[in-house]
Amino acid sequence: MTDHSPVCQNTWFVYLVRCKDATLYCGIAKNPGRRLIEHNSADKGAKYTRGRRPVQLVYLEEFSSRVQAARREYQIKKMTRSQKIALIQTATAL
């Protein structure tokens, strides 16, 4: 995914990345391409992913508000690993 993807000002995304150690990390962002770059950079990204680079985007959902995205992120974070893998498998290829 590149950083040049069109991003609507009110659009938020929930994403899952697969880390080098095969763990999954869920987050929200307005620009998932840029956030992926940040997760893989030396000075940015989530604390969780810093020691688990590189990370790869494996799932993405779009929402029209930050509140909706945060609610969905919370739901996904409560899922078991097997439920997250099933969610990824049912999604269209990125």
N, CA, C and O atoms as a Tinker XYZ file with bonds, in Angstrom:
   376  protein
     1  N      0.858000   -1.180000    0.000000    73     2
     2  CA     0.000000    0.000000    0.000000    64     1     3
     3  C      0.897000    1.234000    0.000000    63     2     4     5
     4  O      1.874000    1.291000    0.747000    81     3
     5  N      0.582000    2.192000   -0.807000    73     3     6
     6  CA     1.394000    3.399000   -0.869000    64     5     7
     7  C      0.781000    4.510000   -0.054000    63     6     8     9
     8  O     -0.375000    4.434000    0.361000    81     7
     9  N      1.569000    5.545000    0.171000    73     7    10
    10  CA     1.110000    6.697000    0.936000    64     9    11
    11  C      0.289000    7.643000    0.068000    63    10    12    13
    12  O     -0.207000    8.654000    0.566000    81    11
    13  N      0.136000    7.339000   -1.217000    73    11    14
    14  CA    -0.529000    8.241000   -2.146000    64    13    15
    15  C     -1.997000    7.908000   -2.362000    63    14    16    17
    16  O     -2.627000    8.453000   -3.268000    81    15
    17  N     -2.548000    7.024000   -1.546000    73    15    18
    18  CA    -3.954000    6.666000   -1.707000    64    17    19
    19  C     -4.845000    7.836000   -1.315000    63    18    20    21
    20  O     -4.534000    8.567000   -0.374000    81    19
    21  N     -5.961000    8.017000   -2.038000    73    19    22
    22  CA    -6.854000    9.126000   -1.699000    64    21    23
    23  C     -7.495000    8.901000   -0.332000    63    22    24    25
    24  O     -7.949000    7.800000   -0.018000    81    23
    25  N     -7.523000    9.946000    0.462000    73    23    26
    26  CA    -8.091000    9.850000    1.795000    64    25    27
    27  C     -9.089000   10.983000    1.974000    63    26    28    29
    28  O     -8.733000   12.158000    1.888000    81    27
    29  N    -10.337000   10.620000    2.223000    73    27    30
    30  CA   -11.374000   11.608000    2.481000    64    29    31
    31  C    -11.157000   12.178000    3.876000    63    30    32    33
    32  O    -10.757000   11.454000    4.789000    81    31
    33  N    -11.413000   13.442000    4.041000    73    31    34
    34  CA   -11.139000   14.111000    5.304000    64    33    35
    35  C    -11.874000   13.483000    6.480000    63    34    36    37
    36  O    -11.345000   13.471000    7.591000    81    35
    37  N    -13.082000   12.961000    6.267000    73    35    38
    38  CA   -13.854000   12.382000    7.358000    64    37    39
    39  C    -13.771000   10.860000    7.423000    63    38    40    41
    40  O    -14.487000   10.241000    8.210000    81    39
    41  N    -12.931000   10.259000    6.629000    73    39    42
    42  CA   -12.820000    8.809000    6.592000    64    41    43
    43  C    -11.772000    8.325000    7.586000    63    42    44    45
    44  O    -10.668000    8.862000    7.665000    81    43
    45  N    -12.148000    7.293000    8.344000    73    43    46
    46  CA   -11.241000    6.644000    9.282000    64    45    47
    47  C    -11.179000    5.174000    8.927000    63    46    48    49
    48  O    -12.131000    4.620000    8.377000    81    47
    49  N    -10.072000    4.548000    9.238000    73    47    50
    50  CA    -9.862000    3.139000    8.929000    64    49    51
    51  C     -9.458000    2.368000   10.172000    63    50    52    53
    52  O     -8.725000    2.870000   11.024000    81    51
    53  N     -9.946000    1.144000   10.261000    73    51    54
    54  CA    -9.465000    0.181000   11.246000    64    53    55
    55  C     -8.603000   -0.794000   10.461000    63    54    56    57
    56  O     -8.993000   -1.252000    9.387000    81    55
    57  N     -7.442000   -1.107000   10.993000    73    55    58
    58  CA    -6.535000   -1.986000   10.262000    64    57    59
    59  C     -5.943000   -3.030000   11.193000    63    58    60    61
    60  O     -5.871000   -2.847000   12.408000    81    59
    61  N     -5.528000   -4.114000   10.593000    73    59    62
    62  CA    -4.755000   -5.147000   11.280000    64    61    63
    63  C     -3.457000   -5.318000   10.525000    63    62    64    65
    64  O     -3.447000   -5.395000    9.296000    81    63
    65  N     -2.363000   -5.378000   11.261000    73    63    66
    66  CA    -1.077000   -5.694000   10.651000    64    65    67
    67  C     -0.560000   -6.987000   11.271000    63    66    68    69
    68  O     -0.795000   -7.274000   12.445000    81    67
    69  N      0.147000   -7.752000   10.456000    73    67    70
    70  CA     0.812000   -8.961000   10.941000    64    69    71
    71  C      2.274000   -8.604000   11.167000    63    70    72    73
    72  O      2.951000   -8.108000   10.266000    81    71
    73  N      2.745000   -8.856000   12.364000    73    71    74
    74  CA     4.128000   -8.547000   12.728000    64    73    75
    75  C      5.055000   -9.691000   12.323000    63    74    76    77
    76  O      4.610000  -10.784000   11.973000    81    75
    77  N      6.358000   -9.408000   12.380000    73    75    78
    78  CA     7.382000  -10.391000   12.016000    64    77    79
    79  C      7.246000  -11.680000   12.833000    63    78    80    81
    80  O      7.526000  -12.767000   12.328000    81    79
    81  N      6.817000  -11.558000   14.094000    73    79    82
    82  CA     6.662000  -12.734000   14.951000    64    81    83
    83  C      5.281000  -13.383000   14.808000    63    82    84    85
    84  O      4.906000  -14.226000   15.623000    81    83
    85  N      4.529000  -12.996000   13.778000    73    83    86
    86  CA     3.212000  -13.545000   13.428000    64    85    87
    87  C      2.090000  -13.080000   14.347000    63    86    88    89
    88  O      0.961000  -13.553000   14.211000    81    87
    89  N      2.361000  -12.170000   15.276000    73    87    90
    90  CA     1.285000  -11.608000   16.089000    64    89    91
    91  C      0.521000  -10.581000   15.259000    63    90    92    93
    92  O      1.008000  -10.110000   14.232000    81    91
    93  N     -0.673000  -10.243000   15.715000    73    91    94
    94  CA    -1.527000   -9.287000   15.016000    64    93    95
    95  C     -1.694000   -8.043000   15.878000    63    94    96    97
    96  O     -1.854000   -8.134000   17.095000    81    95
    97  N     -1.657000   -6.885000   15.235000    73    95    98
    98  CA    -1.850000   -5.608000   15.927000    64    97    99
    99  C     -2.990000   -4.866000   15.235000    63    98   100   101
   100  O     -3.020000   -4.779000   14.007000    81    99
   101  N     -3.922000   -4.334000   16.011000    73    99   102
   102  CA    -5.074000   -3.601000   15.481000    64   101   103
   103  C     -4.955000   -2.132000   15.861000    63   102   104   105
   104  O     -4.562000   -1.801000   16.980000    81   103
   105  N     -5.298000   -1.251000   14.918000    73   103   106
   106  CA    -5.276000    0.181000   15.191000    64   105   107
   107  C     -6.238000    0.922000   14.283000    63   106   108   109
   108  O     -6.888000    0.325000   13.425000    81   107
   109  N     -6.324000    2.243000   14.482000    73   107   110
   110  CA    -7.135000    3.093000   13.613000    64   109   111
   111  C     -6.252000    4.202000   13.072000    63   110   112   113
   112  O     -5.267000    4.595000   13.698000    81   111
   113  N     -6.618000    4.702000   11.900000    73   111   114
   114  CA    -5.848000    5.776000   11.271000    64   113   115
   115  C     -6.681000    6.443000   10.190000    63   114   116   117
   116  O     -7.593000    5.836000    9.629000    81   115
   117  N     -6.360000    7.688000    9.906000    73   115   118
   118  CA    -6.985000    8.390000    8.785000    64   117   119
   119  C     -6.308000    8.003000    7.477000    63   118   120   121
   120  O     -6.952000    7.970000    6.428000    81   119
   121  N     -5.027000    7.714000    7.536000    73   119   122
   122  CA    -4.268000    7.346000    6.347000    64   121   123
   123  C     -3.502000    6.048000    6.647000    63   122   124   125
   124  O     -2.384000    6.100000    7.160000    81   123
   125  N     -4.086000    4.902000    6.336000    73   123   126
   126  CA    -3.443000    3.637000    6.699000    64   125   127
   127  C     -2.114000    3.395000    5.987000    63   126   128   129
   128  O     -1.243000    2.718000    6.533000    81   127
   129  N     -1.944000    3.931000    4.786000    73   127   130
   130  CA    -0.668000    3.798000    4.084000    64   129   131
   131  C      0.452000    4.479000    4.841000    63   130   132   133
   132  O      1.535000    3.920000    5.018000    81   131
   133  N      0.177000    5.696000    5.283000    73   131   134
   134  CA     1.175000    6.434000    6.058000    64   133   135
   135  C      1.422000    5.761000    7.406000    63   134   136   137
   136  O      2.556000    5.704000    7.882000    81   135
   137  N      0.353000    5.252000    8.016000    73   135   138
   138  CA     0.500000    4.602000    9.325000    64   137   139
   139  C      1.337000    3.337000    9.207000    63   138   140   141
   140  O      2.129000    3.038000   10.101000    81   139
   141  N      1.178000    2.595000    8.128000    73   139   142
   142  CA     1.989000    1.405000    7.911000    64   141   143
   143  C      3.470000    1.783000    7.812000    63   142   144   145
   144  O      4.328000    1.112000    8.386000    81   143
   145  N      3.757000    2.848000    7.089000    73   143   146
   146  CA     5.135000    3.341000    6.986000    64   145   147
   147  C      5.658000    3.715000    8.374000    63   146   148   149
   148  O      6.801000    3.411000    8.715000    81   147
   149  N      4.823000    4.370000    9.164000    73   147   150
   150  CA     5.228000    4.748000   10.523000    64   149   151
   151  C      5.511000    3.521000   11.385000    63   150   152   153
   152  O      6.489000    3.502000   12.133000    81   151
   153  N      4.667000    2.502000   11.289000    73   151   154
   154  CA     4.898000    1.275000   12.062000    64   153   155
   155  C      6.227000    0.630000   11.691000    63   154   156   157
   156  O      6.866000   -0.003000   12.531000    81   155
   157  N      6.643000    0.785000   10.454000    73   155   158
   158  CA     7.886000    0.175000    9.995000    64   157   159
   159  C      9.094000    1.103000   10.081000    63   158   160   161
   160  O     10.200000    0.698000    9.722000    81   159
   161  N      8.910000    2.341000   10.548000    73   159   162
   162  CA    10.025000    3.279000   10.645000    64   161   163
   163  C     10.704000    3.172000   12.006000    63   162   164   165
   164  O     10.153000    2.616000   12.956000    81   163
   165  N     11.896000    3.711000   12.071000    73   163   166
   166  CA    12.700000    3.603000   13.289000    64   165   167
   167  C     12.171000    4.437000   14.446000    63   166   168   169
   168  O     12.347000    4.046000   15.600000    81   167
   169  N     11.533000    5.561000   14.183000    73   167   170
   170  CA    11.169000    6.475000   15.272000    64   169   171
   171  C      9.669000    6.629000   15.508000    63   170   172   173
   172  O      9.265000    7.383000   16.393000    81   171
   173  N      8.850000    5.944000   14.749000    73   171   174
   174  CA     7.398000    6.077000   14.903000    64   173   175
   175  C      6.743000    4.717000   14.967000    63   174   176   177
   176  O      7.414000    3.687000   14.921000    81   175
   177  N      5.444000    4.722000   15.074000    73   175   178
   178  CA     4.701000    3.481000   15.151000    64   177   179
   179  C      4.374000    3.151000   16.590000    63   178   180   181
   180  O      4.870000    3.792000   17.516000    81   179
   181  N      3.550000    2.163000   16.768000    73   179   182
   182  CA     3.134000    1.755000   18.109000    64   181   183
   183  C      4.282000    1.076000   18.841000    63   182   184   185
   184  O      5.124000    0.418000   18.230000    81   183
   185  N      4.302000    1.240000   20.135000    73   183   186
   186  CA     5.331000    0.602000   20.961000    64   185   187
   187  C      5.332000   -0.911000   20.740000    63   186   188   189
   188  O      6.391000   -1.537000   20.695000    81   187
   189  N      4.148000   -1.488000   20.603000    73   187   190
   190  CA     4.023000   -2.927000   20.403000    64   189   191
   191  C      4.753000   -3.390000   19.145000    63   190   192   193
   192  O      5.406000   -4.433000   19.158000    81   191
   193  N      4.648000   -2.627000   18.062000    73   191   194
   194  CA     5.220000   -3.079000   16.784000    64   193   195
   195  C      6.710000   -2.762000   16.641000    63   194   196   197
   196  O      7.362000   -3.301000   15.747000    81   195
   197  N      7.257000   -1.909000   17.492000    73   195   198
   198  CA     8.661000   -1.492000   17.336000    64   197   199
   199  C      9.638000   -2.656000   17.335000    63   198   200   201
   200  O     10.576000   -2.669000   16.538000    81   199
   201  N      9.444000   -3.611000   18.190000    73   199   202
   202  CA    10.342000   -4.762000   18.239000    64   201   203
   203  C      9.897000   -5.919000   17.370000    63   202   204   205
   204  O     10.489000   -6.997000   17.419000    81   203
   205  N      8.864000   -5.709000   16.578000    73   203   206
   206  CA     8.285000   -6.794000   15.779000    64   205   207
   207  C      8.243000   -6.442000   14.296000    63   206   208   209
   208  O      7.389000   -6.950000   13.569000    81   207
   209  N      9.124000   -5.606000   13.847000    73   207   210
   210  CA     9.165000   -5.190000   12.442000    64   209   211
   211  C      9.868000   -6.244000   11.599000    63   210   212   213
   212  O     10.708000   -6.995000   12.094000    81   211
   213  N      9.515000   -6.289000   10.318000    73   211   214
   214  CA     8.541000   -5.446000    9.636000    64   213   215
   215  C      7.115000   -5.940000    9.882000    63   214   216   217
   216  O      6.885000   -7.103000   10.213000    81   215
   217  N      6.174000   -5.022000    9.711000    73   215   218
   218  CA     4.760000   -5.379000    9.804000    64   217   219
   219  C      4.150000   -5.274000    8.410000    63   218   220   221
   220  O      4.612000   -4.505000    7.567000    81   219
   221  N      3.112000   -6.059000    8.189000    73   219   222
   222  CA     2.440000   -6.090000    6.885000    64   221   223
   223  C      0.948000   -5.886000    7.094000    63   222   224   225
   224  O      0.344000   -6.529000    7.953000    81   223
   225  N      0.355000   -4.998000    6.313000    73   223   226
   226  CA    -1.082000   -4.760000    6.390000    64   225   227
   227  C     -1.823000   -5.990000    5.874000    63   226   228   229
   228  O     -1.567000   -6.466000    4.768000    81   227
   229  N     -2.765000   -6.507000    6.711000    73   227   230
   230  CA    -3.500000   -7.708000    6.319000    64   229   231
   231  C     -5.009000   -7.520000    6.335000    63   230   232   233
   232  O     -5.741000   -8.376000    5.838000    81   231
   233  N     -5.489000   -6.407000    6.900000    73   231   234
   234  CA    -6.934000   -6.181000    6.979000    64   233   235
   235  C     -7.213000   -4.696000    7.104000    63   234   236   237
   236  O     -6.473000   -3.964000    7.760000    81   235
   237  N     -8.307000   -4.254000    6.456000    73   235   238
   238  CA    -8.658000   -2.842000    6.450000    64   237   239
   239  C    -10.169000   -2.692000    6.343000    63   238   240   241
   240  O    -10.809000   -3.330000    5.507000    81   239
   241  N    -10.734000   -1.838000    7.202000    73   239   242
   242  CA   -12.159000   -1.479000    7.155000    64   241   243
   243  C    -12.254000    0.039000    7.155000    63   242   244   245
   244  O    -11.447000    0.712000    7.797000    81   243
   245  N    -13.226000    0.579000    6.446000    73   243   246
   246  CA   -13.419000    2.026000    6.326000    64   245   247
   247  C    -14.666000    2.467000    7.090000    63   246   248   249
   248  O    -15.691000    1.786000    7.076000    81   247
   249  N    -14.559000    3.624000    7.761000    73   247   250
   250  CA   -15.671000    4.186000    8.525000    64   249   251
   251  C    -15.778000    5.679000    8.270000    63   250   252   253
   252  O    -14.799000    6.325000    7.897000    81   251
   253  N    -16.974000    6.224000    8.474000    73   251   254
   254  CA   -17.197000    7.640000    8.197000    64   253   255
   255  C    -16.920000    8.538000    9.396000    63   254   256   257
   256  O    -17.002000    9.761000    9.281000    81   255
   257  N    -16.589000    7.944000   10.559000    73   255   258
   258  CA   -16.247000    8.774000   11.720000    64   257   259
   259  C    -15.229000    8.066000   12.601000    63   258   260   261
   260  O    -15.093000    6.843000   12.564000    81   259
   261  N    -14.526000    8.851000   13.383000    73   259   262
   262  CA   -13.544000    8.300000   14.316000    64   261   263
   263  C    -14.231000    7.443000   15.371000    63   262   264   265
   264  O    -13.699000    6.409000   15.775000    81   263
   265  N    -15.398000    7.862000   15.814000    73   263   266
   266  CA   -16.148000    7.121000   16.834000    64   265   267
   267  C    -16.486000    5.718000   16.332000    63   266   268   269
   268  O    -16.298000    4.737000   17.053000    81   267
   269  N    -16.983000    5.620000   15.103000    73   267   270
   270  CA   -17.315000    4.308000   14.538000    64   269   271
   271  C    -16.067000    3.426000   14.438000    63   270   272   273
   272  O    -16.099000    2.241000   14.771000    81   271
   273  N    -14.970000    4.027000   13.972000    73   271   274
   274  CA   -13.719000    3.274000   13.827000    64   273   275
   275  C    -13.218000    2.797000   15.188000    63   274   276   277
   276  O    -12.780000    1.654000   15.317000    81   275
   277  N    -13.278000    3.653000   16.196000    73   275   278
   278  CA   -12.812000    3.280000   17.537000    64   277   279
   279  C    -13.664000    2.161000   18.128000    63   278   280   281
   280  O    -13.143000    1.273000   18.804000    81   279
   281  N    -14.957000    2.198000   17.881000    73   279   282
   282  CA   -15.842000    1.123000   18.365000    64   281   283
   283  C    -15.483000   -0.214000   17.719000    63   282   284   285
   284  O    -15.420000   -1.248000   18.386000    81   283
   285  N    -15.249000   -0.170000   16.409000    73   283   286
   286  CA   -14.891000   -1.402000   15.701000    64   285   287
   287  C    -13.520000   -1.898000   16.155000    63   286   288   289
   288  O    -13.327000   -3.102000   16.325000    81   287
   289  N    -12.575000   -0.999000   16.353000    73   287   290
   290  CA   -11.249000   -1.384000   16.855000    64   289   291
   291  C    -11.398000   -2.118000   18.190000    63   290   292   293
   292  O    -10.760000   -3.148000   18.409000    81   291
   293  N    -12.227000   -1.593000   19.068000    73   291   294
   294  CA   -12.460000   -2.209000   20.372000    64   293   295
   295  C    -13.026000   -3.621000   20.215000    63   294   296   297
   296  O    -12.609000   -4.547000   20.911000    81   295
   297  N    -13.990000   -3.777000   19.283000    73   295   298
   298  CA   -14.570000   -5.101000   19.027000    64   297   299
   299  C    -13.507000   -6.087000   18.549000    63   298   300   301
   300  O    -13.445000   -7.224000   19.017000    81   299
   301  N    -12.678000   -5.640000   17.617000    73   299   302
   302  CA   -11.644000   -6.517000   17.055000    64   301   303
   303  C    -10.615000   -6.877000   18.123000    63   302   304   305
   304  O    -10.177000   -8.025000   18.200000    81   303
   305  N    -10.231000   -5.910000   18.941000    73   303   306
   306  CA    -9.233000   -6.188000   19.978000    64   305   307
   307  C     -9.736000   -7.198000   21.000000    63   306   308   309
   308  O     -8.927000   -7.875000   21.634000    81   307
   309  N    -11.045000   -7.316000   21.174000    73   307   310
   310  CA   -11.616000   -8.299000   22.099000    64   309   311
   311  C    -11.694000   -9.690000   21.477000    63   310   312   313
   312  O    -11.914000  -10.667000   22.192000    81   311
   313  N    -11.519000   -9.799000   20.163000    73   311   314
   314  CA   -11.595000  -11.096000   19.479000    64   313   315
   315  C    -10.389000  -11.966000   19.838000    63   314   316   317
   316  O     -9.319000  -11.474000   20.196000    81   315
   317  N    -10.605000  -13.259000   19.728000    73   315   318
   318  CA    -9.487000  -14.193000   19.883000    64   317   319
   319  C     -8.635000  -14.141000   18.609000    63   318   320   321
   320  O     -9.060000  -13.613000   17.582000    81   319
   321  N     -7.445000  -14.692000   18.701000    73   319   322
   322  CA    -6.576000  -14.734000   17.530000    64   321   323
   323  C     -7.251000  -15.478000   16.372000    63   322   324   325
   324  O     -7.185000  -15.033000   15.226000    81   323
   325  N     -7.891000  -16.593000   16.665000    73   323   326
   326  CA    -8.541000  -17.369000   15.597000    64   325   327
   327  C     -9.692000  -16.585000   14.968000    63   326   328   329
   328  O     -9.922000  -16.700000   13.764000    81   327
   329  N    -10.411000  -15.800000   15.747000    73   327   330
   330  CA   -11.477000  -14.957000   15.194000    64   329   331
   331  C    -10.885000  -13.869000   14.293000    63   330   332   333
   332  O    -11.454000  -13.555000   13.247000    81   331
   333  N     -9.757000  -13.297000   14.689000    73   331   334
   334  CA    -9.096000  -12.274000   13.861000    64   333   335
   335  C     -8.610000  -12.876000   12.551000    63   334   336   337
   336  O     -8.735000  -12.255000   11.495000    81   335
   337  N     -8.059000  -14.077000   12.614000    73   335   338
   338  CA    -7.591000  -14.742000   11.393000    64   337   339
   339  C     -8.770000  -15.031000   10.466000    63   338   340   341
   340  O     -8.657000  -14.862000    9.252000    81   339
   341  N     -9.882000  -15.459000   11.020000    73   339   342
   342  CA   -11.084000  -15.698000   10.209000    64   341   343
   343  C    -11.568000  -14.398000    9.567000    63   342   344   345
   344  O    -11.982000  -14.397000    8.408000    81   343
   345  N    -11.519000  -13.301000   10.306000    73   343   346
   346  CA   -11.899000  -11.998000    9.773000    64   345   347
   347  C    -11.011000  -11.620000    8.598000    63   346   348   349
   348  O    -11.503000  -11.156000    7.570000    81   347
   349  N     -9.717000  -11.814000    8.745000    73   347   350
   350  CA    -8.759000  -11.509000    7.674000    64   349   351
   351  C     -9.049000  -12.365000    6.443000    63   350   352   353
   352  O     -9.018000  -11.871000    5.316000    81   351
   353  N     -9.328000  -13.645000    6.663000    73   351   354
   354  CA    -9.571000  -14.565000    5.545000    64   353   355
   355  C    -10.853000  -14.257000    4.793000    63   354   356   357
   356  O    -10.953000  -14.561000    3.604000    81   355
   357  N    -11.841000  -13.659000    5.458000    73   355   358
   358  CA   -13.106000  -13.350000    4.786000    64   357   359
   359  C    -13.031000  -12.035000    4.023000    63   358   360   361
   360  O    -13.891000  -11.753000    3.188000    81   359
   361  N    -12.020000  -11.236000    4.300000    73   359   362
   362  CA   -11.863000   -9.936000    3.633000    64   361   363
   363  C    -11.321000  -10.126000    2.228000    63   362   364   365
   364  O    -10.677000  -11.127000    1.913000    81   363
   365  N    -11.600000   -9.142000    1.402000    73   363   366
   366  CA   -11.051000   -9.153000    0.043000    64   365   367
   367  C     -9.564000   -8.873000    0.114000    63   366   368   369
   368  O     -9.097000   -8.186000    1.022000    81   367
   369  N     -8.839000   -9.392000   -0.821000    73   367   370
   370  CA    -7.379000   -9.184000   -0.861000    64   369   371
   371  C     -7.073000   -7.688000   -0.967000    63   370   372   373
   372  O     -7.743000   -6.955000   -1.694000    81   371
   373  N     -6.059000   -7.255000   -0.237000    73   371   374
   374  CA    -5.637000   -5.846000   -0.258000    64   373   375
   375  C     -4.803000   -5.532000   -1.482000    63   374   376
   376  O     -4.366000   -4.395000   -1.657000    81   375
